[in-house]
Amino acid sequence: MFSSVRVRLTLWYVLVFEVLLTGFSLSIYFVLSNDVYARLDRSLSKAARMTATLFQAETAEQRRHNPRFCQGDRRREDLILS
């Protein structure tokens, strides 16, 4: 069945093309995957920084309006009621 030169050359061509296509596809996949993960990391870092900044601003505002806000000996319910 594989004695014909035409069949053997066709099979070699298909094998080489498959290896090249697989290599190209894997390289594109890994490059795009790394880019997507890098963008996700940057986005999460930006969101975390923004959240931390807003939290710090909010707690600073609470401290200005209620000096007893950060006292460790007072219970939270006492702060809310006062």
mmCIF file of the N, C-alpha and C atoms, coordinates in Angstrom:
data_MODEL
# 
_entry.id   MODEL 
# 
loop_
_atom_site.group_PDB 
_atom_site.id 
_atom_site.type_symbol 
_atom_site.label_atom_id 
_atom_site.label_alt_id 
_atom_site.label_comp_id 
_atom_site.label_asym_id 
_atom_site.label_entity_id 
_atom_site.label_seq_id 
_atom_site.pdbx_PDB_ins_code 
_atom_site.Cartn_x 
_atom_site.Cartn_y 
_atom_site.Cartn_z 
_atom_site.occupancy 
_atom_site.B_iso_or_equiv 
_atom_site.pdbx_formal_charge 
_atom_site.auth_seq_id 
_atom_site.auth_comp_id 
_atom_site.auth_asym_id 
_atom_site.auth_atom_id 
_atom_site.pdbx_PDB_model_num 
ATOM 1   N N  . MET A 1 1  ? 0.816   -1.186 0.000  1.00 0.00 ? 1  MET A N  1 
ATOM 2   C CA . MET A 1 1  ? 0.000   0.000  0.000  1.00 0.00 ? 1  MET A CA 1 
ATOM 3   C C  . MET A 1 1  ? 0.867   1.260  0.000  1.00 0.00 ? 1  MET A C  1 
ATOM 4   N N  . PHE A 1 2  ? 1.955   1.298  0.779  1.00 0.00 ? 2  PHE A N  1 
ATOM 5   C CA . PHE A 1 2  ? 2.812   2.471  0.859  1.00 0.00 ? 2  PHE A CA 1 
ATOM 6   C C  . PHE A 1 2  ? 4.040   2.336  -0.047 1.00 0.00 ? 2  PHE A C  1 
ATOM 7   N N  . SER A 1 3  ? 3.948   1.507  -1.054 1.00 0.00 ? 3  SER A N  1 
ATOM 8   C CA . SER A 1 3  ? 5.108   1.305  -1.915 1.00 0.00 ? 3  SER A CA 1 
ATOM 9   C C  . SER A 1 3  ? 5.233   2.398  -2.977 1.00 0.00 ? 3  SER A C  1 
ATOM 10  N N  . SER A 1 4  ? 4.163   3.085  -3.256 1.00 0.00 ? 4  SER A N  1 
ATOM 11  C CA . SER A 1 4  ? 4.205   4.135  -4.269 1.00 0.00 ? 4  SER A CA 1 
ATOM 12  C C  . SER A 1 4  ? 4.938   5.373  -3.731 1.00 0.00 ? 4  SER A C  1 
ATOM 13  N N  . VAL A 1 5  ? 5.766   5.947  -4.572 1.00 0.00 ? 5  VAL A N  1 
ATOM 14  C CA . VAL A 1 5  ? 6.522   7.139  -4.191 1.00 0.00 ? 5  VAL A CA 1 
ATOM 15  C C  . VAL A 1 5  ? 5.563   8.305  -3.937 1.00 0.00 ? 5  VAL A C  1 
ATOM 16  N N  . ARG A 1 6  ? 4.523   8.384  -4.716 1.00 0.00 ? 6  ARG A N  1 
ATOM 17  C CA . ARG A 1 6  ? 3.553   9.458  -4.577 1.00 0.00 ? 6  ARG A CA 1 
ATOM 18  C C  . ARG A 1 6  ? 2.875   9.406  -3.195 1.00 0.00 ? 6  ARG A C  1 
ATOM 19  N N  . VAL A 1 7  ? 2.496   8.232  -2.751 1.00 0.00 ? 7  VAL A N  1 
ATOM 20  C CA . VAL A 1 7  ? 1.840   8.069  -1.452 1.00 0.00 ? 7  VAL A CA 1 
ATOM 21  C C  . VAL A 1 7  ? 2.815   8.419  -0.328 1.00 0.00 ? 7  VAL A C  1 
ATOM 22  N N  . ARG A 1 8  ? 4.050   7.928  -0.416 1.00 0.00 ? 8  ARG A N  1 
ATOM 23  C CA . ARG A 1 8  ? 5.034   8.215  0.629  1.00 0.00 ? 8  ARG A CA 1 
ATOM 24  C C  . ARG A 1 8  ? 5.350   9.713  0.706  1.00 0.00 ? 8  ARG A C  1 
ATOM 25  N N  . LEU A 1 9  ? 5.503   10.374 -0.435 1.00 0.00 ? 9  LEU A N  1 
ATOM 26  C CA . LEU A 1 9  ? 5.758   11.805 -0.423 1.00 0.00 ? 9  LEU A CA 1 
ATOM 27  C C  . LEU A 1 9  ? 4.571   12.592 0.138  1.00 0.00 ? 9  LEU A C  1 
ATOM 28  N N  . THR A 1 10 ? 3.371   12.156 -0.195 1.00 0.00 ? 10 THR A N  1 
ATOM 29  C CA . THR A 1 10 ? 2.181   12.810 0.337  1.00 0.00 ? 10 THR A CA 1 
ATOM 30  C C  . THR A 1 10 ? 2.114   12.649 1.847  1.00 0.00 ? 10 THR A C  1 
ATOM 31  N N  . LEU A 1 11 ? 2.394   11.472 2.365  1.00 0.00 ? 11 LEU A N  1 
ATOM 32  C CA . LEU A 1 11 ? 2.386   11.247 3.810  1.00 0.00 ? 11 LEU A CA 1 
ATOM 33  C C  . LEU A 1 11 ? 3.459   12.085 4.513  1.00 0.00 ? 11 LEU A C  1 
ATOM 34  N N  . TRP A 1 12 ? 4.652   12.189 3.914  1.00 0.00 ? 12 TRP A N  1 
ATOM 35  C CA . TRP A 1 12 ? 5.706   13.034 4.481  1.00 0.00 ? 12 TRP A CA 1 
ATOM 36  C C  . TRP A 1 12 ? 5.282   14.503 4.491  1.00 0.00 ? 12 TRP A C  1 
ATOM 37  N N  . TYR A 1 13 ? 4.663   14.928 3.394  1.00 0.00 ? 13 TYR A N  1 
ATOM 38  C CA . TYR A 1 13 ? 4.191   16.306 3.309  1.00 0.00 ? 13 TYR A CA 1 
ATOM 39  C C  . TYR A 1 13 ? 3.149   16.584 4.397  1.00 0.00 ? 13 TYR A C  1 
ATOM 40  N N  . VAL A 1 14 ? 2.202   15.662 4.564  1.00 0.00 ? 14 VAL A N  1 
ATOM 41  C CA . VAL A 1 14 ? 1.162   15.824 5.587  1.00 0.00 ? 14 VAL A CA 1 
ATOM 42  C C  . VAL A 1 14 ? 1.792   15.856 6.984  1.00 0.00 ? 14 VAL A C  1 
ATOM 43  N N  . LEU A 1 15 ? 2.754   14.986 7.237  1.00 0.00 ? 15 LEU A N  1 
ATOM 44  C CA . LEU A 1 15 ? 3.417   14.936 8.541  1.00 0.00 ? 15 LEU A CA 1 
ATOM 45  C C  . LEU A 1 15 ? 4.176   16.240 8.824  1.00 0.00 ? 15 LEU A C  1 
ATOM 46  N N  . VAL A 1 16 ? 4.928   16.726 7.859  1.00 0.00 ? 16 VAL A N  1 
ATOM 47  C CA . VAL A 1 16 ? 5.680   17.972 8.043  1.00 0.00 ? 16 VAL A CA 1 
ATOM 48  C C  . VAL A 1 16 ? 4.730   19.150 8.234  1.00 0.00 ? 16 VAL A C  1 
ATOM 49  N N  . PHE A 1 17 ? 3.682   19.199 7.437  1.00 0.00 ? 17 PHE A N  1 
ATOM 50  C CA . PHE A 1 17 ? 2.704   20.277 7.564  1.00 0.00 ? 17 PHE A CA 1 
ATOM 51  C C  . PHE A 1 17 ? 2.021   20.239 8.930  1.00 0.00 ? 17 PHE A C  1 
ATOM 52  N N  . GLU A 1 18 ? 1.700   19.057 9.412  1.00 0.00 ? 18 GLU A N  1 
ATOM 53  C CA . GLU A 1 18 ? 1.068   18.914 10.725 1.00 0.00 ? 18 GLU A CA 1 
ATOM 54  C C  . GLU A 1 18 ? 1.996   19.389 11.842 1.00 0.00 ? 18 GLU A C  1 
ATOM 55  N N  . VAL A 1 19 ? 3.269   19.043 11.765 1.00 0.00 ? 19 VAL A N  1 
ATOM 56  C CA . VAL A 1 19 ? 4.232   19.476 12.782 1.00 0.00 ? 19 VAL A CA 1 
ATOM 57  C C  . VAL A 1 19 ? 4.377   20.999 12.766 1.00 0.00 ? 19 VAL A C  1 
ATOM 58  N N  . LEU A 1 20 ? 4.500   21.575 11.566 1.00 0.00 ? 20 LEU A N  1 
ATOM 59  C CA . LEU A 1 20 ? 4.630   23.026 11.460 1.00 0.00 ? 20 LEU A CA 1 
ATOM 60  C C  . LEU A 1 20 ? 3.368   23.742 11.964 1.00 0.00 ? 20 LEU A C  1 
ATOM 61  N N  . LEU A 1 21 ? 2.215   23.258 11.586 1.00 0.00 ? 21 LEU A N  1 
ATOM 62  C CA . LEU A 1 21 ? 0.959   23.873 12.002 1.00 0.00 ? 21 LEU A CA 1 
ATOM 63  C C  . LEU A 1 21 ? 0.765   23.759 13.513 1.00 0.00 ? 21 LEU A C  1 
ATOM 64  N N  . THR A 1 22 ? 1.106   22.623 14.089 1.00 0.00 ? 22 THR A N  1 
ATOM 65  C CA . THR A 1 22 ? 1.000   22.437 15.533 1.00 0.00 ? 22 THR A CA 1 
ATOM 66  C C  . THR A 1 22 ? 1.961   23.369 16.267 1.00 0.00 ? 22 THR A C  1 
ATOM 67  N N  . GLY A 1 23 ? 3.192   23.471 15.797 1.00 0.00 ? 23 GLY A N  1 
ATOM 68  C CA . GLY A 1 23 ? 4.161   24.368 16.414 1.00 0.00 ? 23 GLY A CA 1 
ATOM 69  C C  . GLY A 1 23 ? 3.720   25.823 16.352 1.00 0.00 ? 23 GLY A C  1 
ATOM 70  N N  . PHE A 1 24 ? 3.237   26.241 15.198 1.00 0.00 ? 24 PHE A N  1 
ATOM 71  C CA . PHE A 1 24 ? 2.757   27.607 15.039 1.00 0.00 ? 24 PHE A CA 1 
ATOM 72  C C  . PHE A 1 24 ? 1.557   27.875 15.942 1.00 0.00 ? 24 PHE A C  1 
ATOM 73  N N  . SER A 1 25 ? 0.623   26.948 15.988 1.00 0.00 ? 25 SER A N  1 
ATOM 74  C CA . SER A 1 25 ? -0.573  27.111 16.819 1.00 0.00 ? 25 SER A CA 1 
ATOM 75  C C  . SER A 1 25 ? -0.219  27.186 18.300 1.00 0.00 ? 25 SER A C  1 
ATOM 76  N N  . LEU A 1 26 ? 0.688   26.337 18.740 1.00 0.00 ? 26 LEU A N  1 
ATOM 77  C CA . LEU A 1 26 ? 1.097   26.361 20.147 1.00 0.00 ? 26 LEU A CA 1 
ATOM 78  C C  . LEU A 1 26 ? 1.822   27.659 20.499 1.00 0.00 ? 26 LEU A C  1 
ATOM 79  N N  . SER A 1 27 ? 2.653   28.138 19.592 1.00 0.00 ? 27 SER A N  1 
ATOM 80  C CA . SER A 1 27 ? 3.367   29.392 19.881 1.00 0.00 ? 27 SER A CA 1 
ATOM 81  C C  . SER A 1 27 ? 2.388   30.562 19.967 1.00 0.00 ? 27 SER A C  1 
ATOM 82  N N  . ILE A 1 28 ? 1.432   30.631 19.067 1.00 0.00 ? 28 ILE A N  1 
ATOM 83  C CA . ILE A 1 28 ? 0.413   31.686 19.118 1.00 0.00 ? 28 ILE A CA 1 
ATOM 84  C C  . ILE A 1 28 ? -0.396  31.573 20.404 1.00 0.00 ? 28 ILE A C  1 
ATOM 85  N N  . TYR A 1 29 ? -0.779  30.358 20.775 1.00 0.00 ? 29 TYR A N  1 
ATOM 86  C CA . TYR A 1 29 ? -1.556  30.149 21.992 1.00 0.00 ? 29 TYR A CA 1 
ATOM 87  C C  . TYR A 1 29 ? -0.798  30.643 23.220 1.00 0.00 ? 29 TYR A C  1 
ATOM 88  N N  . PHE A 1 30 ? 0.474   30.286 23.356 1.00 0.00 ? 30 PHE A N  1 
ATOM 89  C CA . PHE A 1 30 ? 1.235   30.672 24.536 1.00 0.00 ? 30 PHE A CA 1 
ATOM 90  C C  . PHE A 1 30 ? 1.497   32.177 24.581 1.00 0.00 ? 30 PHE A C  1 
ATOM 91  N N  . VAL A 1 31 ? 1.743   32.790 23.443 1.00 0.00 ? 31 VAL A N  1 
ATOM 92  C CA . VAL A 1 31 ? 1.960   34.239 23.414 1.00 0.00 ? 31 VAL A CA 1 
ATOM 93  C C  . VAL A 1 31 ? 0.682   34.969 23.825 1.00 0.00 ? 31 VAL A C  1 
ATOM 94  N N  . LEU A 1 32 ? -0.441  34.583 23.255 1.00 0.00 ? 32 LEU A N  1 
ATOM 95  C CA . LEU A 1 32 ? -1.705  35.233 23.600 1.00 0.00 ? 32 LEU A CA 1 
ATOM 96  C C  . LEU A 1 32 ? -2.112  34.945 25.038 1.00 0.00 ? 32 LEU A C  1 
ATOM 97  N N  . SER A 1 33 ? -1.872  33.735 25.497 1.00 0.00 ? 33 SER A N  1 
ATOM 98  C CA . SER A 1 33 ? -2.201  33.372 26.871 1.00 0.00 ? 33 SER A CA 1 
ATOM 99  C C  . SER A 1 33 ? -1.404  34.219 27.860 1.00 0.00 ? 33 SER A C  1 
ATOM 100 N N  . ASN A 1 34 ? -0.110  34.368 27.633 1.00 0.00 ? 34 ASN A N  1 
ATOM 101 C CA . ASN A 1 34 ? 0.705   35.202 28.513 1.00 0.00 ? 34 ASN A CA 1 
ATOM 102 C C  . ASN A 1 34 ? 0.252   36.652 28.493 1.00 0.00 ? 34 ASN A C  1 
ATOM 103 N N  . ASP A 1 35 ? -0.132  37.151 27.328 1.00 0.00 ? 35 ASP A N  1 
ATOM 104 C CA . ASP A 1 35 ? -0.600  38.528 27.226 1.00 0.00 ? 35 ASP A CA 1 
ATOM 105 C C  . ASP A 1 35 ? -1.903  38.724 27.989 1.00 0.00 ? 35 ASP A C  1 
ATOM 106 N N  . VAL A 1 36 ? -2.821  37.791 27.855 1.00 0.00 ? 36 VAL A N  1 
ATOM 107 C CA . VAL A 1 36 ? -4.105  37.902 28.556 1.00 0.00 ? 36 VAL A CA 1 
ATOM 108 C C  . VAL A 1 36 ? -3.894  37.851 30.064 1.00 0.00 ? 36 VAL A C  1 
ATOM 109 N N  . TYR A 1 37 ? -3.040  36.944 30.540 1.00 0.00 ? 37 TYR A N  1 
ATOM 110 C CA . TYR A 1 37 ? -2.782  36.856 31.972 1.00 0.00 ? 37 TYR A CA 1 
ATOM 111 C C  . TYR A 1 37 ? -2.067  38.106 32.488 1.00 0.00 ? 37 TYR A C  1 
ATOM 112 N N  . ALA A 1 38 ? -1.181  38.678 31.703 1.00 0.00 ? 38 ALA A N  1 
ATOM 113 C CA . ALA A 1 38 ? -0.499  39.908 32.117 1.00 0.00 ? 38 ALA A CA 1 
ATOM 114 C C  . ALA A 1 38 ? -1.492  41.060 32.220 1.00 0.00 ? 38 ALA A C  1 
ATOM 115 N N  . ARG A 1 39 ? -2.407  41.151 31.267 1.00 0.00 ? 39 ARG A N  1 
ATOM 116 C CA . ARG A 1 39 ? -3.436  42.197 31.324 1.00 0.00 ? 39 ARG A CA 1 
ATOM 117 C C  . ARG A 1 39 ? -4.350  41.996 32.533 1.00 0.00 ? 39 ARG A C  1 
ATOM 118 N N  . LEU A 1 40 ? -4.706  40.756 32.808 1.00 0.00 ? 40 LEU A N  1 
ATOM 119 C CA . LEU A 1 40 ? -5.548  40.459 33.969 1.00 0.00 ? 40 LEU A CA 1 
ATOM 120 C C  . LEU A 1 40 ? -4.833  40.842 35.263 1.00 0.00 ? 40 LEU A C  1 
ATOM 121 N N  . ASP A 1 41 ? -3.549  40.506 35.366 1.00 0.00 ? 41 ASP A N  1 
ATOM 122 C CA . ASP A 1 41 ? -2.772  40.867 36.555 1.00 0.00 ? 41 ASP A CA 1 
ATOM 123 C C  . ASP A 1 41 ? -2.715  42.385 36.744 1.00 0.00 ? 41 ASP A C  1 
ATOM 124 N N  . ARG A 1 42 ? -2.482  43.111 35.658 1.00 0.00 ? 42 ARG A N  1 
ATOM 125 C CA . ARG A 1 42 ? -2.437  44.576 35.758 1.00 0.00 ? 42 ARG A CA 1 
ATOM 126 C C  . ARG A 1 42 ? -3.790  45.134 36.171 1.00 0.00 ? 42 ARG A C  1 
ATOM 127 N N  . SER A 1 43 ? -4.854  44.584 35.613 1.00 0.00 ? 43 SER A N  1 
ATOM 128 C CA . SER A 1 43 ? -6.196  45.055 35.949 1.00 0.00 ? 43 SER A CA 1 
ATOM 129 C C  . SER A 1 43 ? -6.528  44.782 37.415 1.00 0.00 ? 43 SER A C  1 
ATOM 130 N N  . LEU A 1 44 ? -6.190  43.600 37.900 1.00 0.00 ? 44 LEU A N  1 
ATOM 131 C CA . LEU A 1 44 ? -6.449  43.276 39.301 1.00 0.00 ? 44 LEU A CA 1 
ATOM 132 C C  . LEU A 1 44 ? -5.606  44.128 40.237 1.00 0.00 ? 44 LEU A C  1 
ATOM 133 N N  . SER A 1 45 ? -4.364  44.379 39.871 1.00 0.00 ? 45 SER A N  1 
ATOM 134 C CA . SER A 1 45 ? -3.512  45.236 40.697 1.00 0.00 ? 45 SER A CA 1 
ATOM 135 C C  . SER A 1 45 ? -4.065  46.649 40.768 1.00 0.00 ? 45 SER A C  1 
ATOM 136 N N  . LYS A 1 46 ? -4.528  47.150 39.644 1.00 0.00 ? 46 LYS A N  1 
ATOM 137 C CA . LYS A 1 46 ? -5.100  48.497 39.616 1.00 0.00 ? 46 LYS A CA 1 
ATOM 138 C C  . LYS A 1 46 ? -6.358  48.558 40.472 1.00 0.00 ? 46 LYS A C  1 
ATOM 139 N N  . ALA A 1 47 ? -7.202  47.542 40.374 1.00 0.00 ? 47 ALA A N  1 
ATOM 140 C CA . ALA A 1 47 ? -8.426  47.513 41.183 1.00 0.00 ? 47 ALA A CA 1 
ATOM 141 C C  . ALA A 1 47 ? -8.099  47.413 42.667 1.00 0.00 ? 47 ALA A C  1 
ATOM 142 N N  . ALA A 1 48 ? -7.094  46.629 43.018 1.00 0.00 ? 48 ALA A N  1 
ATOM 143 C CA . ALA A 1 48 ? -6.704  46.490 44.426 1.00 0.00 ? 48 ALA A CA 1 
ATOM 144 C C  . ALA A 1 48 ? -6.147  47.807 44.964 1.00 0.00 ? 48 ALA A C  1 
ATOM 145 N N  . ARG A 1 49 ? -5.315  48.487 44.166 1.00 0.00 ? 49 ARG A N  1 
ATOM 146 C CA . ARG A 1 49 ? -4.778  49.779 44.603 1.00 0.00 ? 49 ARG A CA 1 
ATOM 147 C C  . ARG A 1 49 ? -5.892  50.808 44.795 1.00 0.00 ? 49 ARG A C  1 
ATOM 148 N N  . MET A 1 50 ? -6.847  50.828 43.861 1.00 0.00 ? 50 MET A N  1 
ATOM 149 C CA . MET A 1 50 ? -7.947  51.772 43.954 1.00 0.00 ? 50 MET A CA 1 
ATOM 150 C C  . MET A 1 50 ? -8.809  51.467 45.185 1.00 0.00 ? 50 MET A C  1 
ATOM 151 N N  . THR A 1 51 ? -9.070  50.197 45.430 1.00 0.00 ? 51 THR A N  1 
ATOM 152 C CA . THR A 1 51 ? -9.856  49.811 46.598 1.00 0.00 ? 51 THR A CA 1 
ATOM 153 C C  . THR A 1 51 ? -9.140  50.188 47.884 1.00 0.00 ? 51 THR A C  1 
ATOM 154 N N  . ALA A 1 52 ? -7.846  49.949 47.952 1.00 0.00 ? 52 ALA A N  1 
ATOM 155 C CA . ALA A 1 52 ? -7.074  50.307 49.147 1.00 0.00 ? 52 ALA A CA 1 
ATOM 156 C C  . ALA A 1 52 ? -7.078  51.816 49.370 1.00 0.00 ? 52 ALA A C  1 
ATOM 157 N N  . THR A 1 53 ? -6.935  52.577 48.297 1.00 0.00 ? 53 THR A N  1 
ATOM 158 C CA . THR A 1 53 ? -6.950  54.039 48.409 1.00 0.00 ? 53 THR A CA 1 
ATOM 159 C C  . THR A 1 53 ? -8.299  54.531 48.910 1.00 0.00 ? 53 THR A C  1 
ATOM 160 N N  . LEU A 1 54 ? -9.378  53.999 48.340 1.00 0.00 ? 54 LEU A N  1 
ATOM 161 C CA . LEU A 1 54 ? -10.715 54.407 48.787 1.00 0.00 ? 54 LEU A CA 1 
ATOM 162 C C  . LEU A 1 54 ? -10.967 53.994 50.230 1.00 0.00 ? 54 LEU A C  1 
ATOM 163 N N  . PHE A 1 55 ? -10.500 52.812 50.613 1.00 0.00 ? 55 PHE A N  1 
ATOM 164 C CA . PHE A 1 55 ? -10.668 52.356 51.990 1.00 0.00 ? 55 PHE A CA 1 
ATOM 165 C C  . PHE A 1 55 ? -9.904  53.255 52.960 1.00 0.00 ? 55 PHE A C  1 
ATOM 166 N N  . GLN A 1 56 ? -8.683  53.624 52.603 1.00 0.00 ? 56 GLN A N  1 
ATOM 167 C CA . GLN A 1 56 ? -7.894  54.504 53.466 1.00 0.00 ? 56 GLN A CA 1 
ATOM 168 C C  . GLN A 1 56 ? -8.547  55.879 53.575 1.00 0.00 ? 56 GLN A C  1 
ATOM 169 N N  . ALA A 1 57 ? -9.070  56.386 52.477 1.00 0.00 ? 57 ALA A N  1 
ATOM 170 C CA . ALA A 1 57 ? -9.742  57.687 52.511 1.00 0.00 ? 57 ALA A CA 1 
ATOM 171 C C  . ALA A 1 57 ? -10.996 57.616 53.377 1.00 0.00 ? 57 ALA A C  1 
ATOM 172 N N  . GLU A 1 58 ? -11.739 56.546 53.270 1.00 0.00 ? 58 GLU A N  1 
ATOM 173 C CA . GLU A 1 58 ? -12.962 56.387 54.053 1.00 0.00 ? 58 GLU A CA 1 
ATOM 174 C C  . GLU A 1 58 ? -12.656 56.271 55.542 1.00 0.00 ? 58 GLU A C  1 
ATOM 175 N N  . THR A 1 59 ? -11.637 55.485 55.901 1.00 0.00 ? 59 THR A N  1 
ATOM 176 C CA . THR A 1 59 ? -11.309 55.355 57.318 1.00 0.00 ? 59 THR A CA 1 
ATOM 177 C C  . THR A 1 59 ? -10.738 56.663 57.870 1.00 0.00 ? 59 THR A C  1 
ATOM 178 N N  . ALA A 1 60 ? -9.989  57.403 57.059 1.00 0.00 ? 60 ALA A N  1 
ATOM 179 C CA . ALA A 1 60 ? -9.493  58.704 57.505 1.00 0.00 ? 60 ALA A CA 1 
ATOM 180 C C  . ALA A 1 60 ? -10.648 59.660 57.738 1.00 0.00 ? 60 ALA A C  1 
ATOM 181 N N  . GLU A 1 61 ? -11.652 59.610 56.872 1.00 0.00 ? 61 GLU A N  1 
ATOM 182 C CA . GLU A 1 61 ? -12.830 60.462 57.048 1.00 0.00 ? 61 GLU A CA 1 
ATOM 183 C C  . GLU A 1 61 ? -13.595 60.072 58.307 1.00 0.00 ? 61 GLU A C  1 
ATOM 184 N N  . GLN A 1 62 ? -13.707 58.787 58.563 1.00 0.00 ? 62 GLN A N  1 
ATOM 185 C CA . GLN A 1 62 ? -14.375 58.321 59.779 1.00 0.00 ? 62 GLN A CA 1 
ATOM 186 C C  . GLN A 1 62 ? -13.629 58.794 61.025 1.00 0.00 ? 62 GLN A C  1 
ATOM 187 N N  . ARG A 1 63 ? -12.301 58.754 60.976 1.00 0.00 ? 63 ARG A N  1 
ATOM 188 C CA . ARG A 1 63 ? -11.501 59.201 62.120 1.00 0.00 ? 63 ARG A CA 1 
ATOM 189 C C  . ARG A 1 63 ? -11.679 60.694 62.375 1.00 0.00 ? 63 ARG A C  1 
ATOM 190 N N  . ARG A 1 64 ? -11.809 61.480 61.295 1.00 0.00 ? 64 ARG A N  1 
ATOM 191 C CA . ARG A 1 64 ? -11.995 62.923 61.459 1.00 0.00 ? 64 ARG A CA 1 
ATOM 192 C C  . ARG A 1 64 ? -13.344 63.230 62.098 1.00 0.00 ? 64 ARG A C  1 
ATOM 193 N N  . HIS A 1 65 ? -14.404 62.519 61.681 1.00 0.00 ? 65 HIS A N  1 
ATOM 194 C CA . HIS A 1 65 ? -15.752 62.787 62.182 1.00 0.00 ? 65 HIS A CA 1 
ATOM 195 C C  . HIS A 1 65 ? -16.001 62.160 63.548 1.00 0.00 ? 65 HIS A C  1 
ATOM 196 N N  . ASN A 1 66 ? -15.316 61.070 63.855 1.00 0.00 ? 66 ASN A N  1 
ATOM 197 C CA . ASN A 1 66 ? -15.532 60.377 65.109 1.00 0.00 ? 66 ASN A CA 1 
ATOM 198 C C  . ASN A 1 66 ? -14.174 59.944 65.660 1.00 0.00 ? 66 ASN A C  1 
ATOM 199 N N  . PRO A 1 67 ? -13.575 60.720 66.546 1.00 0.00 ? 67 PRO A N  1 
ATOM 200 C CA . PRO A 1 67 ? -12.229 60.395 67.039 1.00 0.00 ? 67 PRO A CA 1 
ATOM 201 C C  . PRO A 1 67 ? -12.166 59.067 67.775 1.00 0.00 ? 67 PRO A C  1 
ATOM 202 N N  . ARG A 1 68 ? -13.278 58.591 68.284 1.00 0.00 ? 68 ARG A N  1 
ATOM 203 C CA . ARG A 1 68 ? -13.275 57.310 69.009 1.00 0.00 ? 68 ARG A CA 1 
ATOM 204 C C  . ARG A 1 68 ? -13.363 56.116 68.057 1.00 0.00 ? 68 ARG A C  1 
ATOM 205 N N  . PHE A 1 69 ? -13.370 56.365 66.766 1.00 0.00 ? 69 PHE A N  1 
ATOM 206 C CA . PHE A 1 69 ? -13.542 55.306 65.773 1.00 0.00 ? 69 PHE A CA 1 
ATOM 207 C C  . PHE A 1 69 ? -12.480 54.227 65.875 1.00 0.00 ? 69 PHE A C  1 
ATOM 208 N N  . CYS A 1 70 ? -11.250 54.582 66.144 1.00 0.00 ? 70 CYS A N  1 
ATOM 209 C CA . CYS A 1 70 ? -10.153 53.621 66.141 1.00 0.00 ? 70 CYS A CA 1 
ATOM 210 C C  . CYS A 1 70 ? -9.736  53.179 67.530 1.00 0.00 ? 70 CYS A C  1 
ATOM 211 N N  . GLN A 1 71 ? -10.467 53.554 68.558 1.00 0.00 ? 71 GLN A N  1 
ATOM 212 C CA . GLN A 1 71 ? -10.094 53.126 69.900 1.00 0.00 ? 71 GLN A CA 1 
ATOM 213 C C  . GLN A 1 71 ? -10.369 51.640 70.054 1.00 0.00 ? 71 GLN A C  1 
ATOM 214 N N  . GLY A 1 72 ? -9.376  50.926 70.535 1.00 0.00 ? 72 GLY A N  1 
ATOM 215 C CA . GLY A 1 72 ? -9.499  49.485 70.655 1.00 0.00 ? 72 GLY A CA 1 
ATOM 216 C C  . GLY A 1 72 ? -10.331 49.034 71.825 1.00 0.00 ? 72 GLY A C  1 
ATOM 217 N N  . ASP A 1 73 ? -10.518 49.889 72.860 1.00 0.00 ? 73 ASP A N  1 
ATOM 218 C CA . ASP A 1 73 ? -11.256 49.465 74.043 1.00 0.00 ? 73 ASP A CA 1 
ATOM 219 C C  . ASP A 1 73 ? -12.756 49.665 73.895 1.00 0.00 ? 73 ASP A C  1 
ATOM 220 N N  . ARG A 1 74 ? -13.185 50.344 72.863 1.00 0.00 ? 74 ARG A N  1 
ATOM 221 C CA . ARG A 1 74 ? -14.610 50.579 72.658 1.00 0.00 ? 74 ARG A CA 1 
ATOM 222 C C  . ARG A 1 74 ? -15.174 49.510 71.729 1.00 0.00 ? 74 ARG A C  1 
ATOM 223 N N  . ARG A 1 75 ? -16.366 49.097 71.980 1.00 0.00 ? 75 ARG A N  1 
ATOM 224 C CA . ARG A 1 75 ? -17.018 48.125 71.104 1.00 0.00 ? 75 ARG A CA 1 
ATOM 225 C C  . ARG A 1 75 ? -17.649 48.840 69.925 1.00 0.00 ? 75 ARG A C  1 
ATOM 226 N N  . ARG A 1 76 ? -17.865 48.122 68.870 1.00 0.00 ? 76 ARG A N  1 
ATOM 227 C CA . ARG A 1 76 ? -18.408 48.713 67.646 1.00 0.00 ? 76 ARG A CA 1 
ATOM 228 C C  . ARG A 1 76 ? -19.810 49.269 67.874 1.00 0.00 ? 76 ARG A C  1 
ATOM 229 N N  . GLU A 1 77 ? -20.602 48.585 68.683 1.00 0.00 ? 77 GLU A N  1 
ATOM 230 C CA . GLU A 1 77 ? -21.964 49.046 68.944 1.00 0.00 ? 77 GLU A CA 1 
ATOM 231 C C  . GLU A 1 77 ? -21.953 50.379 69.667 1.00 0.00 ? 77 GLU A C  1 
ATOM 232 N N  . ASP A 1 78 ? -20.977 50.573 70.560 1.00 0.00 ? 78 ASP A N  1 
ATOM 233 C CA . ASP A 1 78 ? -20.871 51.851 71.277 1.00 0.00 ? 78 ASP A CA 1 
ATOM 234 C C  . ASP A 1 78 ? -20.549 52.974 70.312 1.00 0.00 ? 78 ASP A C  1 
ATOM 235 N N  . LEU A 1 79 ? -19.738 52.696 69.325 1.00 0.00 ? 79 LEU A N  1 
ATOM 236 C CA . LEU A 1 79 ? -19.381 53.725 68.348 1.00 0.00 ? 79 LEU A CA 1 
ATOM 237 C C  . LEU A 1 79 ? -20.552 54.094 67.484 1.00 0.00 ? 79 LEU A C  1 
ATOM 238 N N  . ILE A 1 80 ? -21.354 53.099 67.129 1.00 0.00 ? 80 ILE A N  1 
ATOM 239 C CA . ILE A 1 80 ? -22.504 53.361 66.262 1.00 0.00 ? 80 ILE A CA 1 
ATOM 240 C C  . ILE A 1 80 ? -23.554 54.174 67.018 1.00 0.00 ? 80 ILE A C  1 
ATOM 241 N N  . LEU A 1 81 ? -23.772 53.848 68.284 1.00 0.00 ? 81 LEU A N  1 
ATOM 242 C CA . LEU A 1 81 ? -24.799 54.542 69.076 1.00 0.00 ? 81 LEU A CA 1 
ATOM 243 C C  . LEU A 1 81 ? -24.381 55.942 69.474 1.00 0.00 ? 81 LEU A C  1 
ATOM 244 N N  . SER A 1 82 ? -23.091 56.212 69.567 1.00 0.00 ? 82 SER A N  1 
ATOM 245 C CA . SER A 1 82 ? -22.666 57.535 70.031 1.00 0.00 ? 82 SER A CA 1 
ATOM 246 C C  . SER A 1 82 ? -22.608 58.549 68.925 1.00 0.00 ? 82 SER A C  1 
# 
